[in-house]
Every structure is written in structure tokens, then in C-alpha cells.
Amino acid sequence: MIKYKLICKDCETTFDSWFSSSKEYEKLKKKKFLNCHFCNSLNVGKGLMSPSVSTSKNNLRDIDSSSEKYREIKKTIYKYQEFIKKNFEYVGENFAYEARSLHYKDKKKAKGIYGTATKKDLNELKEEGIKAEILPWIKNTTN
């Protein structure tokens, strides 16, 4: 499903409408099935749309933390975190330095590493051909 903001070019009324796909919108437009609900004009087109993107951490409060899907995802993340803690060495904020050490000095470690890094550090590692992944990490607040 895709949502478009439509505008009547005659009366300048704007309204939203859902379509199964962008092709569906084009098909309905071509067959002249799109009309303004205010003035009944067929002179309707797409307006500018901005994606609905969460821009702050406050929007995360809107997530229903009691939903089953949320609990399952959180449980899966905890399982990954436990696996990482058991099988990798925590290097804290020295992640970028340690990753470079492993890569350039061809160090052989018994364990891989995990830690924290800035977006800038991660971009620099990527540019140097050093693979690093970002994983969600949440604190277990249950007792």
C-alpha cells in the first residue's frame, strides 16, 4: 500500500488517498477514476509527500511495549546479545582502534570483538575495507 497526497488543480483542495501501488494510481488516473471529493473535478494530481519517519526518541514511546511482537523481538535481541557476550571480547569505546589492529596487524585472536563506535568511526572503517556491523543493543532492565 502507498499513500499519496492528492491535490485538486481546480479548487486546490488537498486530500490523502491509499493505493495498492504506484502503478495502480497511474492506472486509475489514466481511466479518469480519480476525482476531487469537494468539487468533483477530474483534474487531480499528486502533491508533494514527505515520508513518515520517526525523528526523535520520543516517538519510540508510541510503540506498544505490551504487544506480543514487541516482546518477541526484544527476546531475540537479548539472545543475540548473550551469544555475543559469550563468544566475543568486549573492547568498549576502543572498538575502531581494536578493529584496525586486527585488520592491519593481522592479529589472530581467539575471539572476535564488540564494542561501541561513532558513525564517523564506522564510516572510516568501511572506507578502509574493514567490515563492522551495527547491532541493536538494549539494556536488560528486568530483574
C-alpha positions, 0 to 999 in steps of 0.5 A: 500500500502507498499513500499519496497526497492528492491535490485538486488543480481546480479548487486546490483542495488537498486530500490523502488517498491509499493505493495498492501501488504506484502503478495502480494510481497511474492506472486509475488516473489514466481511466479518469477514476480519480476525482476531487471529493469537494468539487468533483473535478477530474483534474487531480494530481499528486502533491508533494509527500514527505515520508513518515519517519520517526525523528526523535526518541520520543516517538519510540514511546508510541510503540506498544511495549505490551504487544506480543511482537514487541516482546518477541523481538526484544527476546531475540535481541537479548539472545543475540546479545548473550551469544555475543557476550559469550563468544566475543571480547568486549573492547568498549569505546576502543572498538575502531582502534581494536578493529584496525589492529586486527585488520592491519596487524593481522592479529589472530585472536581467539575471539572476535570483538564488540564494542561501541563506535561513532558513525564517523568511526564506522564510516572510516572503517568501511572506507578502509575495507574493514567490515563492522556491523551495527547491532541493536543493543538494549539494556536488560532492565528486568530483574 
